[in-house]
Amino acid sequence: MRLSSAFLRLMLAVIMAAMFVLGVAATEEEEPEFYFDATRYNSGWIISDSNDDGRTDYALKLNDRMQKDIEAMDFSHDGYMDNFYYYENDVLIRHELDTNGNQQVDLWVFMYRGVQVQGWERDTNHDGQADLYRSYE
C-alpha cells in the first residue's frame, strides 16, 4: 500500500510540474506569481518583509486545516520570488527554484515524505521546459 501511495504522489507531482511548465497551472491563488503583490491574494496568505525594503520577501498560504500549503521566498531580495515550496498535509512534496534570477522556475525538486529527494527536473536552456531529469526511485 505504501508503494502505491508513493507512486500516486510522484505521479501527481509530475503532472503538476508539467502543468506549470506548460502554463496550464492552477489559479493565481494556488500558484503564486514571482513578483508578490499582496493585494492580489486572499486572507489565507501570511506575508513578511524581512529586510524592511518595502517589498514582500516571504509569503505563506495555509490550508483550511491551518497547515502549510504554499511558501514563496525572495532570497535574492530583488522583489521577485525565487523559491517556492508546495506541501500536502503539511509535508513538503515539491520545491521549485529560479536559480538564475530570470523570474522563471528552472529547477523542480520532488520530495518523498518531505525529506527524501525522489527526483528533479532542470531547464538548462531557460526556455521554461525541463530538459534534464533524474529519478531516485
C-alpha positions as CSV (number, residue, x, y, z in Angstrom):
1,M,0.0,0.0,0.0
2,R,2.8,2.4,0.8
3,L,4.4,1.9,-2.6
4,S,1.2,2.6,-4.5
5,S,0.6,5.7,-2.3
6,A,4.2,7.0,-3.0
7,F,3.7,6.3,-6.7
8,L,0.5,8.3,-6.8
9,R,2.1,11.2,-5.0
10,L,5.0,11.1,-7.5
11,M,2.6,11.0,-10.5
12,L,0.7,13.9,-9.0
13,A,3.9,15.9,-8.6
14,V,5.0,15.1,-12.2
15,I,1.6,16.2,-13.6
16,M,1.6,19.4,-11.5
17,A,5.1,20.2,-12.7
18,A,4.1,19.5,-16.3
19,M,1.1,21.8,-15.9
20,F,3.3,24.5,-14.5
21,V,5.8,24.2,-17.4
22,L,3.0,24.3,-20.0
23,G,1.4,27.3,-18.4
24,V,-1.7,25.4,-17.5
25,A,-1.1,25.7,-13.8
26,A,-3.9,26.3,-11.4
27,T,-5.3,29.7,-10.4
28,E,-3.4,32.6,-9.0
29,E,-4.4,31.6,-5.5
30,E,-2.7,28.2,-5.9
31,E,0.4,29.2,-7.9
32,P,2.0,32.5,-6.7
33,E,3.5,34.8,-9.3
34,F,7.1,35.7,-9.0
35,Y,6.6,39.4,-8.1
36,F,4.5,39.2,-5.0
37,D,1.7,41.7,-4.8
38,A,-0.1,41.0,-1.6
39,T,-3.3,42.8,-2.8
40,R,-3.8,40.0,-5.3
41,Y,-4.1,37.3,-2.7
42,N,-6.8,36.4,-0.2
43,S,-6.5,36.5,3.5
44,G,-5.1,33.0,3.6
45,W,-1.6,34.5,2.9
46,I,0.8,35.5,5.6
47,I,3.5,37.9,4.3
48,S,6.7,39.4,5.6
49,D,9.3,41.9,4.6
50,S,12.4,40.6,6.5
51,N,14.8,43.3,5.4
52,D,12.4,46.3,5.6
53,D,12.9,47.4,2.0
54,G,9.1,47.7,1.4
55,R,8.8,44.5,-0.7
56,T,7.4,41.2,0.5
57,D,10.1,38.5,0.5
58,Y,8.2,35.8,2.3
59,A,4.7,34.5,1.8
60,L,2.9,31.6,3.4
61,K,-0.5,30.2,2.5
62,L,-2.2,27.9,4.9
63,N,-4.9,25.4,4.0
64,D,-8.3,25.2,5.8
65,R,-6.7,23.0,8.5
66,M,-4.1,25.7,9.2
67,Q,-1.3,23.5,7.7
68,K,1.3,24.8,5.2
69,D,0.1,24.8,1.6
70,I,2.5,27.0,-0.3
71,E,5.5,29.1,0.7
72,A,7.2,31.6,-1.6
73,M,10.5,33.3,-0.8
74,D,12.7,36.0,-2.3
75,F,16.2,35.0,-1.2
76,S,17.9,37.5,-3.6
77,H,15.8,40.4,-2.3
78,D,15.3,41.7,-5.8
79,G,11.5,41.9,-5.4
80,Y,10.8,38.6,-7.2
81,M,10.0,35.3,-5.5
82,D,12.7,32.7,-6.4
83,N,11.9,29.8,-4.2
84,F,8.5,28.0,-4.0
85,Y,7.6,25.2,-1.6
86,Y,4.5,23.1,-2.1
87,Y,3.0,21.0,0.8
88,E,0.5,18.2,1.1
89,N,-0.8,17.6,4.6
90,D,1.9,19.8,5.9
91,V,4.6,17.7,4.3
92,L,6.9,19.1,1.6
93,I,6.2,17.5,-1.8
94,R,7.9,19.9,-4.2
95,H,10.5,22.7,-4.2
96,E,10.7,25.0,-7.3
97,L,13.6,27.4,-7.8
98,D,14.6,30.2,-10.1
99,T,18.3,29.6,-9.9
100,N,19.5,32.4,-12.3
101,G,17.2,35.3,-11.4
102,N,15.3,35.5,-14.7
103,Q,11.9,35.2,-12.9
104,Q,11.3,31.8,-14.4
105,V,11.4,28.4,-12.5
106,D,14.2,26.3,-13.8
107,L,14.6,23.6,-11.2
108,W,11.9,21.3,-9.8
109,V,12.8,19.0,-6.9
110,F,10.3,16.3,-6.0
111,M,10.3,15.1,-2.4
112,Y,9.1,11.9,-0.6
113,R,7.9,12.3,2.9
114,G,9.2,15.8,3.0
115,V,12.9,14.8,3.5
116,Q,14.0,12.4,0.7
117,V,14.6,13.6,-2.8
118,Q,12.6,11.5,-5.3
119,G,13.9,13.2,-8.3
120,W,14.4,16.5,-10.0
121,E,13.9,18.2,-13.4
122,R,16.1,21.1,-14.7
123,D,15.6,23.6,-17.5
124,T,19.2,24.1,-18.7
125,N,18.5,26.3,-21.8
126,H,16.0,28.5,-19.9
127,D,13.1,28.0,-22.3
128,G,10.6,27.2,-19.5
129,Q,10.6,23.5,-20.1
130,A,12.6,20.8,-18.3
131,D,15.3,19.1,-20.4
132,L,17.2,17.2,-17.7
133,Y,15.6,14.6,-15.5
134,R,16.7,12.4,-12.6
135,S,14.7,9.9,-10.6
136,Y,15.9,8.2,-7.4
137,E,13.2,5.6,-7.1
